[in-house]
Amino acid sequence: MLTTGILIIIFFSTIYVLLRYSTEKKRFPGPKPKRFVPNFLFFSILKLRDETRRKNLLKRFFPESFHYVELTVPLASQYYTSKYGDIVQINLFNQPTIIISNADFADYILRRNGKNYTLRFGNQLGLAYLGMEHRGIIWNRNVQRWKYQRANFFQKSLNSKILDDAKYISNDAVDYVLKHLNQFEIQANVVDTMDLLRAMTFTITCHLFLDLPVGSIPIEKTKHYVNSIVQYFKAWEYFLLKPMEFYKHHLTAKHEQSVKDLNEVVKEIISQRDPSQNCLFINSLFHALEENQITKQEMNQCVLEMLIAGTDTSSVTMFYFLLALSDREDLEKNLLKELKQDSHTILINGLKESMRFKPVGPVIMRCAIQDDIYNDIPIEKGTNIIINLVDMHRKSKDFSKPDEFDLINVEDKDLSNTNSEKNVFLPFGIGPKECVGRWLAKVEMEVIIAKLILNYSFKRANGTKTLEELQTRWDIAQQPTDPGYMSIEKRST
C-alpha cells in the first residue's frame, strides 16, 4: 500500500511532466536538446586551457558545436543534413541554429521575408580582427550602416553603364594579362591558371571602381596584390566563426598580418586615385568621407571588400569551367563552334553548372532580427540560419544529374528567379542581401572565358586533377587546395 508521501511525490511529478510537455516548444527536426545541461557549462568548457580536455567535454555535452570547430561550416552542415533531412535545428555555440536545404524555406528566409534576415552571424571578435565589424557590406552586423553603404556605394556604382563598360574593360584586361603570360608560367607553356584568372578579374575591378586603368599597375604588383587577397580569405575563414578560445597564437598572429597586409594594399591603391576622373564608386566614397557620412575606416573597408569580392569568386568559377572543358573534348568543340557564331548558350550554361557543381559560396549564413514563424514552428530572434547550397543544388527532384557535371542540370535554370514561387538554384543568393555584383560577375566571366577559348586550348598539366577529383576546402568561401596547373596552347588561326 502506497504511503501518503509517495502519493504526493507521484502527484507533483505527474503535474511537472504534464506542464513541461504542454509548454514544450515546437521545433524543427534535429538532435534532441540536452535539457539538463546548464548554459553556463558551455562557456566554462571554453575557458579550459587544456585543449584536449576542452574538446572532449565539448564533444560530450555540446556535440553540434564540436563538429563546427573540428570541421568547416559546409562540412558540418552537410553532416547534419544527411542525418536529419533538409531542415535541421541544432544548438551551435549556445545559439539555436537552423540548417536549410529546402528550397521553399530558403526562399522564405532570403526573399519572401528577407528583411528579417539581413544580418549574418559570426564571432564578434573575429569580425573585429577582419575589420568587418560594423564596416563594409559583406559581414556588417549594423543593419543601418550596412544599408547605407550597400545602397550608396555598391548598388549605386554597379549600374547599367558599368555593365556596358565591363564588356570592353574585361576584353582589355585579358589582352593585358596575356601579354605577360610568361609571368604566370611554372614551366614552358604551363601556367598557374588560378593566378592568371585572378590577375584578370583584379585588373577589371581596379579599372571600373578604383580609377586605375588597365596596365597602370605593373604585372608584378598585380600578382602581389592578388596574393594579399588570397591570404586575407584564409584569415577570414580562420577568424569568422569559431570561438576565440580555439584560436592558436601563432596562427592568429599570421592571419592578423594578412589582414594588415591587405589593408596596406588598399591604402596604396587609394593613393593612386586621380580625383579628376569620373569614377563613381571611389568618388562617392571620398565625397561621403568629406561630408562626415562615413569614417576613413569604413571607406577603406568598402574598397577592400570590392577588391576581394571582385577578384576571387569569379576566378574560381572560371577555373572550374576550364578544368571541365579540358576533359570534355566534345563540349569544348561545341563551345568553340558556338562562340565563333557569336552565340553564348553553352558558355552561360557551362558557367552556371560550374557554380552549381562546386559553389564558391557553399553556404549562406543569416541571423533572425526579430521573432518569426515558418510552417507553424517559431523561429526565435537571434536564431542562426545556415542555407546549405551544396545539398540544395544536388536534389535529384530538381536536377537531372545532380552528382555529375552536365549542362543539362541548369539549362532551364536562371541566375535570379525572383518571380518564381520556388527558387532551387541560388548561386548568388536572392532577396535584399543577394550578391550585389552578380550581373557584373556574369558579364566579366562570359567575356574572359570566350576570349580565352577562342584563342587558346587548356589541358590539365603537372598532376592537376579532374574537376571531380580536385580537392577543395569547403569553408565560408570554397577554394581548390590542389594546384591548378594547366598547359595553354595558342589556337591556329
C-alpha positions as CSV (number, residue, x, y, z in Angstrom):
1,M,0.0,0.0,0.0
2,L,1.4,3.4,-1.0
3,T,2.1,5.9,1.7
4,T,0.7,9.4,1.6
5,G,4.2,10.8,1.0
6,I,4.8,8.6,-2.1
7,L,1.4,9.6,-3.5
8,I,2.2,13.3,-3.1
9,I,5.5,12.8,-4.9
10,I,3.8,10.9,-7.7
11,F,1.1,13.6,-8.0
12,F,3.6,16.5,-8.2
13,S,5.9,14.6,-10.6
14,T,3.0,13.9,-12.9
15,I,1.9,17.6,-12.8
16,Y,5.6,18.6,-13.6
17,V,5.8,16.3,-16.6
18,L,2.4,17.4,-17.9
19,L,3.3,21.1,-17.5
20,R,6.7,20.5,-19.2
21,Y,5.1,18.6,-22.1
22,S,2.3,21.2,-22.5
23,T,4.9,24.1,-22.7
24,E,7.2,22.2,-25.0
25,K,8.1,24.5,-27.9
26,K,7.7,23.2,-31.4
27,R,11.0,22.8,-33.1
28,F,12.4,21.6,-36.4
29,P,13.9,18.0,-36.6
30,G,17.4,17.6,-35.3
31,P,19.4,16.3,-32.3
32,K,17.4,16.3,-29.1
33,P,18.4,19.2,-26.8
34,K,20.3,18.2,-23.7
35,R,17.7,19.5,-21.2
36,F,19.7,19.1,-18.0
37,V,23.0,20.7,-19.3
38,P,23.1,24.3,-18.0
39,N,24.1,27.0,-20.5
40,F,27.0,28.3,-18.3
41,L,28.7,24.9,-18.8
42,F,29.4,25.8,-22.4
43,F,31.3,28.9,-21.6
44,S,33.0,27.2,-18.6
45,I,34.3,24.5,-21.0
46,L,35.6,27.1,-23.5
47,K,37.7,28.6,-20.7
48,L,39.6,25.4,-20.0
49,R,43.3,25.7,-21.1
50,D,43.8,22.0,-21.8
51,E,42.8,21.8,-25.5
52,T,42.3,18.0,-25.4
53,R,40.1,18.1,-22.3
54,R,38.2,21.1,-23.7
55,K,37.5,19.3,-27.0
56,N,36.4,16.1,-25.2
57,L,34.0,17.9,-22.9
58,L,32.6,19.9,-25.8
59,K,32.1,16.7,-27.8
60,R,30.3,15.1,-24.8
61,F,28.0,17.9,-23.9
62,F,27.8,20.1,-27.0
63,P,28.4,17.8,-30.0
64,E,27.0,20.2,-32.6
65,S,29.4,23.0,-31.6
66,F,32.2,20.4,-31.5
67,H,31.5,19.4,-35.2
68,Y,31.7,23.0,-36.3
69,V,35.0,23.5,-34.6
70,E,36.5,20.3,-35.9
71,L,35.1,20.6,-39.4
72,T,34.3,23.6,-41.6
73,V,30.8,25.1,-41.8
74,P,29.8,23.4,-45.0
75,L,31.1,20.0,-44.0
76,A,29.4,20.2,-40.5
77,S,26.2,21.4,-42.1
78,Q,26.2,18.5,-44.6
79,Y,26.8,16.1,-41.8
80,Y,23.5,17.2,-40.0
81,T,21.6,17.5,-43.3
82,S,22.5,13.9,-44.3
83,K,21.5,12.7,-40.8
84,Y,18.2,14.6,-40.2
85,G,17.0,15.9,-43.6
86,D,16.7,19.2,-45.4
87,I,15.6,21.2,-42.4
88,V,17.6,20.7,-39.2
89,Q,17.7,22.5,-35.9
90,I,20.8,22.3,-33.7
91,N,22.4,24.2,-30.8
92,L,25.5,25.9,-32.2
93,F,27.8,27.8,-29.8
94,N,24.9,28.0,-27.4
95,Q,22.6,29.6,-30.0
96,P,19.6,28.0,-31.8
97,T,20.7,27.3,-35.4
98,I,18.6,26.0,-38.4
99,I,20.3,24.3,-41.3
100,I,18.3,24.5,-44.5
101,S,18.5,22.9,-47.9
102,N,14.7,23.0,-48.5
103,A,14.1,25.4,-51.5
104,D,10.8,26.8,-50.1
105,F,12.3,27.6,-46.7
106,A,15.4,29.0,-48.2
107,D,13.3,31.3,-50.4
108,Y,11.3,32.4,-47.4
109,I,14.4,33.3,-45.5
110,L,16.2,35.1,-48.3
111,R,13.4,36.7,-50.3
112,R,9.8,36.5,-49.0
113,N,10.8,37.6,-45.5
114,G,14.3,38.6,-46.4
115,K,14.2,41.9,-44.4
116,N,14.1,39.9,-41.2
117,Y,17.3,38.0,-42.2
118,T,19.7,40.7,-43.4
119,L,22.1,40.0,-40.5
120,R,24.8,37.4,-40.8
121,F,26.0,35.6,-37.6
122,G,29.7,35.5,-36.8
123,N,32.2,35.8,-34.0
124,Q,32.2,39.5,-32.9
125,L,35.9,39.4,-32.0
126,G,36.8,37.6,-35.3
127,L,34.9,40.3,-37.3
128,A,36.8,43.0,-35.4
129,Y,40.1,41.3,-36.4
130,L,39.0,41.3,-40.0
131,G,37.8,44.9,-39.9
132,M,34.3,43.8,-40.8
133,E,32.6,44.6,-37.5
134,H,30.2,47.4,-38.3
135,R,32.0,48.2,-41.6
136,G,31.5,47.4,-45.3
137,I,28.7,45.2,-46.6
138,I,29.8,41.6,-46.6
139,W,29.5,40.9,-42.8
140,N,28.4,44.2,-41.3
141,R,26.1,43.4,-38.4
142,N,25.0,47.1,-38.0
143,V,21.9,47.0,-40.2
144,Q,21.6,50.7,-40.7
145,R,25.3,51.1,-41.7
146,W,25.1,48.1,-44.0
147,K,22.0,49.5,-45.8
148,Y,23.7,52.9,-46.2
149,Q,26.9,51.6,-47.6
150,R,25.3,49.0,-49.8
151,A,22.9,51.4,-51.4
152,N,25.1,54.5,-51.7
153,F,28.4,52.9,-52.9
154,F,27.9,49.4,-54.2
155,Q,24.4,49.4,-55.7
156,K,24.8,52.9,-57.0
157,S,28.1,52.2,-58.8
158,L,27.0,48.8,-60.1
159,N,24.7,50.3,-62.7
160,S,23.9,49.6,-66.3
161,K,26.7,51.8,-67.5
162,I,29.2,49.8,-65.5
163,L,27.9,46.6,-67.0
164,D,28.3,48.0,-70.5
165,D,31.8,49.3,-69.7
166,A,32.7,45.9,-68.2
167,K,32.5,44.2,-71.6
168,Y,35.2,46.4,-73.1
169,I,37.3,46.6,-69.9
170,S,37.2,42.8,-69.5
171,N,38.4,42.4,-73.0
172,D,41.3,44.8,-72.5
173,A,42.2,43.2,-69.2
174,V,42.5,39.8,-70.8
175,D,44.8,41.2,-73.5
176,Y,47.0,43.0,-71.0
177,V,47.5,39.9,-68.7
178,L,48.1,37.6,-71.7
179,K,50.9,39.9,-72.8
180,H,52.6,38.9,-69.6
181,L,51.7,35.2,-69.8
182,N,55.2,34.2,-69.0
183,Q,54.9,35.7,-65.6
184,F,52.3,33.0,-64.7
185,E,54.3,30.1,-66.1
186,I,55.7,27.5,-63.8
187,Q,57.4,26.0,-66.8
188,A,57.2,26.4,-70.6
189,N,53.5,26.7,-71.7
190,V,52.2,25.6,-68.2
191,V,50.5,28.2,-66.1
192,D,49.0,28.6,-62.7
193,T,45.5,29.1,-64.0
194,M,44.0,30.5,-60.8
195,D,46.6,33.2,-60.6
196,L,46.1,34.0,-64.3
197,L,42.4,34.4,-63.8
198,R,42.7,36.4,-60.6
199,A,45.0,38.9,-62.3
200,M,42.4,39.5,-64.9
201,T,39.4,40.0,-62.5
202,F,41.6,42.2,-60.2
203,T,42.6,44.4,-63.2
204,I,38.9,44.8,-64.2
205,T,37.8,45.7,-60.7
206,C,40.6,48.3,-60.3
207,H,39.6,50.0,-63.5
208,L,35.9,50.0,-63.1
209,F,35.7,51.0,-59.4
210,L,39.1,52.5,-58.3
211,D,40.0,54.5,-61.4
212,L,43.2,52.5,-62.2
213,P,43.3,52.0,-66.0
214,V,44.2,48.6,-67.4
215,G,48.0,48.4,-67.5
216,S,48.6,51.1,-64.9
217,I,49.5,48.5,-62.2
218,P,52.6,46.5,-63.2
219,I,52.0,42.8,-63.5
220,E,54.4,42.1,-60.7
221,K,52.4,44.4,-58.4
222,T,49.2,42.8,-59.6
223,K,50.5,39.4,-58.5
224,H,51.5,40.7,-55.1
225,Y,48.1,42.4,-54.6
226,V,46.3,39.2,-55.7
227,N,48.3,37.1,-53.3
228,S,47.3,39.5,-50.5
229,I,43.7,38.9,-51.3
230,V,44.2,35.1,-51.2
231,Q,45.8,35.3,-47.8
232,Y,43.0,37.5,-46.5
233,F,40.5,34.8,-47.4
234,K,42.4,32.4,-45.3
235,A,42.3,34.8,-42.4
236,W,38.6,35.3,-43.0
237,E,37.9,31.6,-42.6
238,Y,40.1,31.4,-39.5
239,F,38.5,34.3,-37.6
240,L,34.9,34.3,-38.7
241,L,33.0,31.7,-36.7
242,K,34.8,29.6,-34.1
243,P,35.1,31.0,-30.5
244,M,38.4,32.8,-29.7
245,E,39.3,30.0,-27.2
246,F,40.1,27.9,-30.3
247,Y,42.5,30.4,-31.8
248,K,46.2,29.4,-31.7
249,H,48.6,32.2,-31.0
250,H,51.0,31.6,-34.0
251,L,48.0,31.3,-36.4
252,T,46.3,34.3,-35.0
253,A,49.5,36.4,-35.5
254,K,49.9,35.1,-39.0
255,H,46.3,35.9,-40.1
256,E,46.4,39.2,-38.3
257,Q,49.4,40.1,-40.5
258,S,47.4,39.0,-43.6
259,V,44.6,41.4,-42.7
260,K,47.2,44.2,-42.2
261,D,48.9,43.4,-45.5
262,L,45.7,43.7,-47.5
263,N,44.8,47.0,-45.7
264,E,48.2,48.3,-46.7
265,V,47.4,47.3,-50.3
266,V,44.1,49.2,-50.1
267,K,45.9,52.3,-48.9
268,E,48.4,52.0,-51.6
269,I,45.8,51.6,-54.3
270,I,43.7,54.5,-53.0
271,S,46.7,56.8,-53.0
272,Q,47.0,56.3,-56.8
273,R,43.5,57.6,-57.4
274,D,43.1,60.5,-59.9
275,P,40.4,62.8,-58.3
276,S,39.7,64.5,-61.7
277,Q,38.4,61.3,-63.2
278,N,34.7,60.4,-63.0
279,C,34.9,57.1,-61.2
280,L,31.6,56.7,-59.3
281,F,32.5,54.2,-56.6
282,I,35.7,55.7,-55.3
283,N,34.5,59.3,-55.8
284,S,31.3,58.6,-53.9
285,L,33.3,57.2,-51.0
286,F,35.6,60.3,-50.9
287,H,32.6,62.6,-51.1
288,A,30.9,60.8,-48.2
289,L,34.1,60.9,-46.2
290,E,34.5,64.7,-46.7
291,E,30.8,65.1,-45.6
292,N,31.5,63.0,-42.5
293,Q,28.9,60.5,-43.6
294,I,31.4,57.6,-43.3
295,T,34.7,57.2,-41.4
296,K,38.0,56.6,-43.1
297,Q,38.0,53.0,-41.8
298,E,34.6,52.4,-43.4
299,M,35.8,53.8,-46.7
300,N,38.9,51.6,-46.7
301,Q,36.8,48.5,-45.8
302,C,34.4,49.2,-48.7
303,V,37.4,49.3,-51.1
304,L,38.8,46.2,-49.5
305,E,35.5,44.3,-49.9
306,M,35.2,45.5,-53.5
307,L,38.6,44.0,-54.2
308,I,38.1,40.7,-52.6
309,A,34.6,40.2,-54.0
310,G,35.6,41.3,-57.4
311,T,38.7,39.2,-57.7
312,D,38.3,35.7,-56.2
313,T,34.9,34.2,-56.6
314,S,34.6,34.7,-60.3
315,S,38.1,33.4,-60.9
316,V,37.4,30.1,-59.0
317,T,34.2,29.5,-61.0
318,M,36.0,30.2,-64.3
319,F,38.8,27.8,-63.3
320,Y,36.3,25.0,-62.7
321,F,34.8,25.6,-66.1
322,L,38.2,25.5,-67.8
323,L,39.0,22.3,-65.9
324,A,35.7,20.7,-67.0
325,L,36.4,21.7,-70.7
326,S,39.9,20.2,-70.6
327,D,38.4,16.7,-70.1
328,R,35.4,17.1,-72.3
329,E,36.5,17.5,-75.9
330,D,33.0,17.4,-77.4
331,L,31.9,20.2,-75.0
332,E,34.9,22.3,-75.9
333,K,34.4,21.8,-79.7
334,N,30.7,22.7,-79.4
335,L,31.6,25.8,-77.3
336,L,34.2,26.9,-79.7
337,K,31.9,26.5,-82.7
338,E,29.1,28.4,-80.9
339,L,31.4,31.3,-79.9
340,K,32.6,31.7,-83.5
341,Q,28.9,32.2,-84.3
342,D,28.7,34.8,-81.6
343,S,26.3,32.7,-79.5
344,H,26.7,32.2,-75.8
345,T,24.2,29.5,-74.7
346,I,26.8,26.8,-73.9
347,L,29.1,29.4,-72.3
348,I,26.3,30.6,-70.0
349,N,25.2,27.2,-69.1
350,G,28.7,26.0,-68.5
351,L,29.4,28.8,-66.0
352,K,26.1,28.1,-64.3
353,E,26.9,24.4,-64.0
354,S,30.3,25.2,-62.6
355,M,28.6,27.3,-59.9
356,R,26.1,24.5,-59.1
357,F,28.6,21.6,-59.1
358,K,31.2,23.4,-56.9
359,P,29.6,26.5,-55.5
360,V,32.2,29.1,-54.4
361,G,29.8,30.2,-51.7
362,P,28.7,26.7,-50.4
363,V,26.6,28.2,-47.5
364,I,24.6,31.3,-47.0
365,M,24.6,32.5,-43.3
366,R,21.9,34.6,-41.8
367,C,20.5,35.6,-38.4
368,A,16.9,36.4,-37.4
369,I,16.5,40.1,-36.4
370,Q,13.0,39.5,-34.9
371,D,10.9,36.5,-33.8
372,D,9.4,34.8,-36.8
373,I,7.4,31.6,-37.7
374,Y,7.6,29.2,-40.5
375,N,5.1,26.3,-41.0
376,D,3.7,27.0,-37.5
377,I,7.1,26.5,-35.9
378,P,8.6,29.5,-34.1
379,I,12.0,31.0,-35.0
380,E,13.4,33.0,-32.1
381,K,15.1,36.4,-32.5
382,G,18.8,35.7,-32.8
383,T,18.4,32.3,-34.4
384,N,21.3,31.5,-36.7
385,I,20.4,30.3,-40.3
386,I,22.7,28.2,-42.5
387,I,21.4,27.6,-46.0
388,N,23.3,24.5,-47.4
389,L,23.6,25.3,-51.1
390,V,25.8,22.3,-51.7
391,D,22.9,19.9,-50.8
392,M,20.2,22.2,-52.2
393,H,21.9,22.3,-55.6
394,R,22.1,18.5,-55.7
395,K,18.5,17.5,-55.2
396,S,17.5,14.8,-57.7
397,K,14.0,16.2,-58.0
398,D,15.3,19.5,-59.2
399,F,18.4,18.5,-61.2
400,S,18.6,15.7,-63.8
401,K,22.2,14.6,-63.0
402,P,22.8,16.1,-59.6
403,D,26.1,14.4,-58.9
404,E,27.6,14.9,-62.3
405,F,29.0,18.0,-64.2
406,D,26.4,18.2,-67.0
407,L,24.9,21.3,-68.6
408,I,21.5,19.6,-68.7
409,N,21.3,20.4,-65.0
410,V,21.0,24.1,-65.5
411,E,19.5,24.6,-69.0
412,D,16.2,25.6,-67.5
413,K,17.6,27.5,-64.5
414,D,18.0,31.3,-64.2
415,L,20.6,33.0,-62.1
416,S,17.9,35.0,-60.2
417,N,14.4,33.6,-60.4
418,T,12.8,36.5,-58.5
419,N,9.4,35.9,-59.9
420,S,9.2,32.2,-59.1
421,E,7.5,30.8,-56.1
422,K,10.3,28.4,-55.7
423,N,14.0,29.1,-56.3
424,V,16.1,25.9,-56.5
425,F,19.2,27.4,-57.9
426,L,20.7,30.3,-55.9
427,P,24.5,30.7,-56.6
428,F,24.3,34.4,-55.9
429,G,21.6,34.2,-53.2
430,I,18.4,36.2,-53.6
431,G,16.4,39.0,-51.9
432,P,17.6,42.1,-50.2
433,K,21.1,40.7,-49.4
434,E,21.8,38.9,-52.7
435,C,25.2,39.3,-54.2
436,V,25.3,42.9,-55.3
437,G,27.8,42.2,-58.1
438,R,26.1,39.1,-59.6
439,W,25.4,40.7,-63.1
440,L,28.9,42.2,-63.3
441,A,30.3,38.7,-62.5
442,K,28.2,37.2,-65.2
443,V,29.4,39.8,-67.8
444,E,33.1,39.5,-67.0
445,M,33.1,35.7,-66.8
446,E,31.5,35.4,-70.2
447,V,33.9,37.9,-71.8
448,I,37.0,36.3,-70.2
449,I,36.1,32.7,-71.0
450,A,35.0,33.5,-74.5
451,K,38.3,35.3,-75.2
452,L,40.4,32.6,-73.8
453,I,38.7,29.7,-75.5
454,L,38.6,31.4,-78.9
455,N,42.4,31.9,-78.7
456,Y,43.7,29.1,-76.5
457,S,43.2,25.5,-75.6
458,F,43.7,24.4,-71.9
459,K,44.7,20.9,-70.7
460,R,45.5,19.6,-67.3
461,A,49.2,19.5,-66.5
462,N,51.7,18.6,-63.8
463,G,49.3,16.3,-62.0
464,T,46.4,18.7,-61.8
465,K,43.3,16.6,-61.1
466,T,40.0,16.4,-62.9
467,L,37.1,18.6,-61.7
468,E,35.6,15.7,-60.0
469,E,38.8,14.6,-58.2
470,L,40.1,18.1,-57.4
471,Q,40.4,18.6,-53.7
472,T,38.8,21.7,-52.3
473,R,38.5,23.4,-48.9
474,W,34.8,23.6,-48.2
475,D,34.7,26.7,-46.0
476,I,32.9,30.0,-46.0
477,A,34.4,30.5,-49.4
478,Q,35.2,27.3,-51.2
479,Q,38.7,27.1,-52.7
480,P,40.7,24.5,-54.5
481,T,43.5,23.2,-52.3
482,D,45.3,21.3,-55.1
483,P,47.4,23.3,-57.6
484,G,45.6,24.4,-60.8
485,Y,48.3,24.0,-63.4
486,M,47.2,23.8,-67.0
487,S,49.0,23.8,-70.3
488,I,48.0,26.6,-72.5
489,E,48.4,26.4,-76.3
490,K,47.6,29.1,-78.9
491,R,45.0,28.0,-81.4
492,S,45.9,28.1,-85.0
493,T,44.0,30.8,-86.9
